[in-house]
Amino acid sequence: MADSTAQPDHVLQVKNLRVVFDTLDGRTDAVRGVSFNLKRGETLALVGESGSGKSVTSNAVMRLIQPPGKIISGQILLKEKPDSEPLDLLALSEKDDRLFEMRGGKISMIFQEPMTALSPVHTIGNQLCEAILLHVTKDKKQAEEMAVEMMAKVGIPEPRQRLKQYPFEFSGGMRQRVVIAMALVCRPAIVIADEPTTALDVTVQAQILGLINDLKDEFGTSVLFITHDLGVVAQVADTVAVMRKGLIVERAGVHDLFKDPYHPYTRRLLAAVPHVGYEEKRRRLLEAAQLPQGTPTKLGYDEPNGPANIDPHYHRFANDRELLLWPMLEEVQF
């Protein structure tokens, strides 16, 4: 019998992450104490409106924050295998070889715009093989075979011939499949998908989402999915973390969140999604005021422009759902 007290197997733990941008107009706190765990084989969706800090959080995990931005505190613990020791990525210097091995080898990213992710002057085969030669093998023949195999897995026909082609010779959907192949060809422990279907039509979007799910199951990869599209979240996510103003305001299982959102901001996000029976559901979401028994009455919804270095506090429920709390604030008006 499994031990019910055993801790979940987390491949990634982000603790109290803070990212700021120092500009001529002053400091902007883009990520203000974000914490979350990504379980092995899980898809965690970071959702929220534009500017909420989703992409900055994902770039911080990859250590890709560039000046004037900087990470000022936190821990990013990567545990590649269940029996390995966690590695704090923020403790590594920029010249550390382990940081180089992490990017693309242990954590890879699917970008939202494939034309900017792919070099227009290099062939598809050159770009795919480059990642393999850097992280897997120095044998060019073996690298080419791995590239052909991965292109076939992502549904690109005649993969060996298409290795010789350039990105402009591919459609938008096919280019996105190439980007997915590049992200998965080294069999990383984590894939960060930063709005990978934004520029695609709905039929291609459905194919790409199905492809990501299938490959995640085949390779046992964990996925951190960044999006503002709640329809996409419903299709791909196991757990959802809702972000607002650089903070996670609610985290819950995808079914729990859609069925019964607790936080007022989550309710407003869901109320903004058009669907059949929109007005009735919108009214129900916006008028709902009943919170589960035992919930503190002070929620971090419209947190004022107070000190940005105050640590966020959360209330955890029995079903592992979390709500953001801020002490000494006015009660939320529903």
C-alpha positions in Angstrom: 0.0 0.0 0.0 1.3 3.5 -0.9 2.2 5.7 2.0 -0.5 8.4 2.2 1.9 10.7 4.0 4.5 10.7 1.3 5.3 14.0 -0.2 4.4 14.7 -3.9 7.2 14.3 -6.4 7.9 17.8 -7.5 10.2 18.3 -10.5 10.1 22.1 -10.0 9.6 24.2 -6.9 9.5 28.0 -7.2 9.6 29.8 -3.8 9.0 33.5 -3.2 10.2 34.6 -6.6 10.6 38.3 -7.1 11.5 40.0 -10.3 11.9 43.8 -10.7 12.6 46.2 -13.6 14.5 49.4 -12.8 13.7 52.1 -15.3 14.0 55.9 -15.5 10.5 56.1 -14.1 11.4 54.0 -11.1 11.1 50.4 -10.1 8.4 48.1 -11.4 7.7 45.0 -9.4 6.7 42.5 -12.1 6.7 39.3 -10.0 6.1 39.9 -6.3 6.7 36.7 -4.3 5.4 33.9 -6.6 5.5 30.3 -5.2 4.3 27.2 -6.9 5.1 23.5 -7.3 5.1 21.5 -10.5 4.6 17.8 -10.0 6.3 15.2 -12.2 4.1 14.5 -15.3 1.7 17.3 -14.5 0.5 20.2 -16.6 0.3 23.4 -14.6 -1.3 26.4 -16.3 -0.3 30.0 -15.3 -3.3 32.1 -16.4 -4.1 35.8 -16.1 -4.6 38.9 -18.2 -1.8 40.5 -20.2 0.8 42.1 -17.9 0.1 39.9 -14.9 3.6 38.4 -14.8 3.1 35.0 -16.5 5.9 35.2 -19.1 8.3 37.0 -16.7 7.8 34.1 -14.3 8.6 31.6 -17.0 11.6 33.5 -18.2 12.9 33.7 -14.7 12.7 29.9 -14.4 15.0 29.7 -17.4 17.2 32.5 -16.0 16.5 34.6 -19.1 15.7 37.9 -17.4 17.7 40.6 -19.1 18.6 44.2 -17.8 16.9 46.4 -16.7 15.1 43.4 -15.2 16.6 41.3 -12.4 15.7 38.6 -10.0 16.1 40.0 -6.5 15.1 37.0 -4.3 13.6 33.5 -4.3 14.5 29.9 -5.0 14.0 27.8 -8.2 14.6 24.2 -7.3 14.9 21.7 -10.1 14.7 18.0 -9.3 15.4 16.3 -12.6 14.9 12.8 -11.3 12.9 11.5 -8.3 16.1 10.4 -6.5 18.3 13.4 -7.4 19.1 16.3 -5.1 17.3 19.6 -5.9 19.4 22.2 -7.7 18.7 25.8 -7.0 19.0 27.5 -10.4 19.1 31.0 -8.8 22.3 30.0 -6.9 24.2 29.3 -10.2 26.4 31.9 -11.8 25.9 32.9 -15.4 29.0 31.0 -16.4 28.1 27.8 -14.6 28.1 24.8 -16.9 25.0 23.5 -15.1 23.0 26.5 -16.2 24.0 25.8 -19.8 23.0 22.1 -19.4 19.6 23.2 -17.9 18.6 25.4 -20.8 17.3 23.2 -23.6 18.6 20.0 -22.0 16.6 19.8 -18.7 14.1 22.7 -19.2 13.1 23.8 -22.7 10.6 26.4 -24.0 8.0 26.5 -26.7 7.6 30.1 -27.8 4.4 31.7 -28.9 5.7 33.0 -32.2 7.6 30.3 -34.2 8.9 32.8 -36.8 10.9 34.6 -34.1 11.9 31.3 -32.4 13.3 29.9 -35.7 16.3 31.3 -37.6 15.2 32.3 -41.1 18.7 31.7 -42.5 19.3 28.2 -41.2 17.6 25.0 -42.3 15.2 23.2 -40.0 17.6 20.3 -39.8 20.4 22.6 -38.8 18.4 24.1 -35.9 17.1 20.7 -34.7 20.4 19.0 -34.8 22.1 21.9 -33.0 20.2 21.2 -29.8 20.9 17.5 -30.0 24.6 18.0 -30.6 24.8 20.4 -27.7 22.9 18.3 -25.1 22.7 14.6 -26.3 25.4 13.4 -28.7 28.3 14.7 -30.8 27.6 12.2 -33.5 26.1 14.2 -36.5 24.6 11.1 -38.1 22.9 10.1 -34.8 21.7 13.6 -34.3 20.1 13.7 -37.8 18.3 10.4 -37.1 17.0 11.7 -33.8 15.8 14.9 -35.6 14.0 12.8 -38.2 12.3 10.7 -35.6 11.1 13.7 -33.6 9.8 15.5 -36.7 7.8 12.3 -37.5 6.4 12.2 -33.9 5.1 15.8 -34.2 3.3 14.9 -37.4 5.5 16.5 -40.1 5.3 14.4 -43.3 8.5 13.3 -45.2 10.7 14.5 -42.3 14.0 13.6 -43.8 13.4 15.7 -46.9 12.0 18.6 -44.9 15.1 18.8 -42.7 16.7 20.5 -45.7 14.0 23.2 -45.9 13.9 26.7 -44.3 11.2 28.0 -42.0 9.6 30.2 -44.6 8.7 27.0 -46.6 6.5 25.7 -43.7 3.0 26.9 -42.8 2.3 28.5 -39.4 1.1 25.2 -37.9 4.0 23.2 -39.2 6.5 25.8 -37.9 4.9 25.5 -34.5 5.3 21.7 -34.7 9.0 22.2 -35.5 9.3 24.4 -32.4 7.7 21.7 -30.3 10.1 19.1 -31.8 13.0 21.4 -30.9 11.7 21.6 -27.3 11.2 17.9 -26.8 14.1 16.4 -28.9 16.4 16.3 -25.9 13.7 14.7 -23.6 13.7 17.5 -21.0 12.2 17.1 -17.6 10.1 20.3 -18.0 8.7 22.1 -21.0 7.6 25.7 -20.7 4.9 26.4 -23.3 4.5 30.2 -23.5 1.2 30.7 -25.3 2.1 28.3 -28.1 -1.2 28.5 -29.9 -1.7 32.3 -29.9 -1.1 32.9 -33.6 -2.8 29.8 -34.9 -6.4 29.2 -36.2 -8.7 27.1 -34.1 -8.3 23.9 -36.0 -4.5 24.0 -35.9 -4.7 25.1 -32.3 -6.6 22.0 -31.4 -4.1 19.8 -33.2 -1.2 21.4 -31.4 -2.8 21.1 -28.0 -3.5 17.4 -28.6 0.1 16.9 -29.8 1.5 18.5 -26.6 -0.7 16.3 -24.4 0.2 13.1 -26.3 4.0 13.9 -26.2 3.8 14.8 -22.6 2.3 11.4 -21.8 4.7 9.5 -24.0 7.9 11.2 -22.5 6.6 11.7 -19.0 7.4 15.4 -19.3 6.0 18.1 -17.0 4.5 21.1 -18.6 4.3 24.7 -17.4 1.7 26.2 -19.7 1.4 30.0 -20.0 -1.8 31.4 -21.4 -4.6 33.9 -21.0 -7.1 31.6 -22.9 -9.3 29.8 -20.4 -10.6 27.6 -23.2 -7.1 26.2 -23.7 -6.6 25.8 -20.0 -9.7 23.5 -19.8 -8.2 21.3 -22.5 -4.6 20.9 -21.2 -4.2 21.7 -17.5 -4.3 19.5 -14.5 -3.7 22.4 -12.1 -4.3 26.1 -12.6 -2.6 29.1 -10.9 -4.3 32.4 -11.5 -2.0 35.4 -11.6 -2.8 39.1 -11.1 -0.4 42.0 -10.7 2.6 39.7 -10.2 1.0 37.5 -7.7 -0.8 34.1 -7.7 -4.2 34.8 -6.3 -5.7 31.3 -6.5 -4.4 27.8 -7.2 -6.6 24.8 -7.7 -7.3 21.7 -9.8 -8.7 22.6 -13.2 -12.1 20.9 -12.5 -12.5 22.6 -9.1 -11.5 26.0 -10.5 -14.0 26.0 -13.4 -16.8 24.4 -11.3 -16.5 26.7 -8.3 -14.0 29.5 -8.4 -13.3 31.0 -5.0 -11.4 34.2 -5.6 -13.3 37.2 -6.9 -10.7 37.9 -9.5 -11.0 34.3 -10.8 -14.7 34.7 -11.0 -14.3 37.9 -13.0 -12.0 36.1 -15.4 -14.4 33.3 -16.0 -17.3 35.7 -16.2 -15.5 37.4 -19.2 -15.5 34.2 -21.3 -18.4 34.3 -23.8 -20.4 31.0 -24.1 -23.9 29.6 -24.4 -26.0 31.0 -21.5 -23.4 33.7 -21.0 -25.5 36.3 -19.2 -26.9 33.8 -16.7 -23.5 32.4 -15.8 -21.9 35.8 -15.7 -24.5 37.0 -13.3 -24.0 33.9 -11.1 -20.3 34.4 -11.0 -20.3 38.1 -10.2 -23.0 37.8 -7.6 -21.5 34.8 -5.8 -20.4 35.9 -2.3 -20.3 32.7 -0.3 -16.9 31.3 0.5 -16.2 28.0 2.1 -16.5 27.8 5.8 -13.3 28.8 7.7 -12.1 31.1 4.9 -10.6 34.4 6.3 -12.6 37.4 5.1 -9.6 39.4 4.0 -8.6 38.4 0.4 -5.8 39.8 -1.7 -8.1 41.0 -4.5 -7.5 44.8 -4.9 -4.4 45.0 -2.9 -3.3 48.6 -2.8 0.0 50.1 -3.8 1.6 49.2 -0.5 5.1 47.9 0.1 6.0 45.4 -2.6 8.3 43.4 -0.3 5.5 42.2 2.0 5.4 38.4 1.7 2.1 37.1 0.3 0.2 34.8 2.6 -2.2 32.0 1.5 -5.0 30.0 3.0 -4.9 26.3 2.1 -8.0 24.2 1.9 -8.3 20.4 2.4 -8.4 19.9 -1.3 -5.0 21.5 -1.7 -6.6 24.7 -3.1 -4.9 28.0 -2.1 -6.2 31.6 -1.9 -4.1 34.7 -1.6 -4.5 36.5 1.8 -3.2 39.9 2.8 -3.4 40.9 6.5 -4.6 44.3 7.5 -6.6 45.0 4.4 -10.2 46.1 3.9 -12.6 43.2 3.2 -13.3 42.5 -0.4 -16.5 44.0 -1.8 -18.2 41.4 -4.0 
